Amino acid sequence: MAIAINKEDYIFVAHFEFYNFSKEGMIYMMNSKGNIIQTIFLPDYPQINGMTFSKNNDNILLLTDYSNTPVCLRVLIRNHDEKNQDKNEDFDKFN
């Protein structure tokens, strides 16, 4: 599990799952009351073990995953709509 908080005080909690049980990573975005307002899905990255927000761009969530090989991902966090539960595919892998 990994946790990060952005400048708007939203809490991001990554769900860690072993690759042989699940092929999709999940990050829950919660408000300050602990209510889940969005779930971010990351296909092929279920073993998220670290997260932080970029110091240069506060809507970029940096995370590490060790599903097959160690990778670092950048996830774009869009404007928050508490009713939006769509899958987020705004991420890319870098070394």
N, C-alpha and C positions, 0 to 999 in steps of 0.2 A: 504494500500500500504506500502511496505517496500523497502528500497534501501540499497545496499552495494557496495563497490568498492574494487577490489582485488589489489594485488601488481603490476599487469600488467596494471593497470588503466582501466580495463573493468568494466562497470557499470552494476549491476544486479538490476532489478526492478521487484518486485513481484506484480502480479495482484490479488487484493482481490475481491472475489465474494462470495455471500451468498450460503451456501450449497444447499438450495432448488432450486437455479437457475442453478448451475453448480457443478459437482462432481469432477472436475479436476482443480488443481492449475497450474498456469503458472508463470514462471520466465523468463523475457527477459534479454538476455545478449547483451549489446551494446558496441560498440567501443567508443573511445573518441569523435568521430564526431556525436554520437547519432544514428548510424545505428544499427538496430537489426541484430545480426550475428548468434544468436542461441536462440531457445525457449526450455526451460526445462519444461517438463510436470510432474506433481505430482498427480497421480490418488488418489482420496479421500481426498485431502488436498487443497481445494480452498480458505480457509480463512487464508492466510499467513499474519501475522501481525508484524513480526520482523525477521531481518536477520543480520548476521555478519559472518565474516570469522574467523576460528579457529586461535588462536595465536600459537598453536603447529604444525598445519599442514595447510599451506596456500592454499591447494586445497580442503579443506573441508568447505562448506558453512553450517552454523548452522542456523536453522530457527524455528520459532514457528508458530503454527496453532491452531485455535480454531473452527474447523468444527463441531465435535461432542463433544469431550472433549479436554482440553488443551494437546498438545503434542509438543515435541521438535524433530526435524528431522536433520539428517546429510546428506548432499548431496555432493557427490564426483564430483568435477568439473574437467573434463578431459582436455587434451590439446585442444586448441581452433582452430577449422578449420572453417573459415568464410563461407564455402559452406555447412557445416554439419548442417542439420535441423532435425536430428533424435531425437526421443523421448529418454529421459534420464531416466533410471530406477535405477540409482546408488544412492539409498537413503535408509536409515533405520531409524526406530523410536526408541527413547529411553526416559526414564523417568528421 
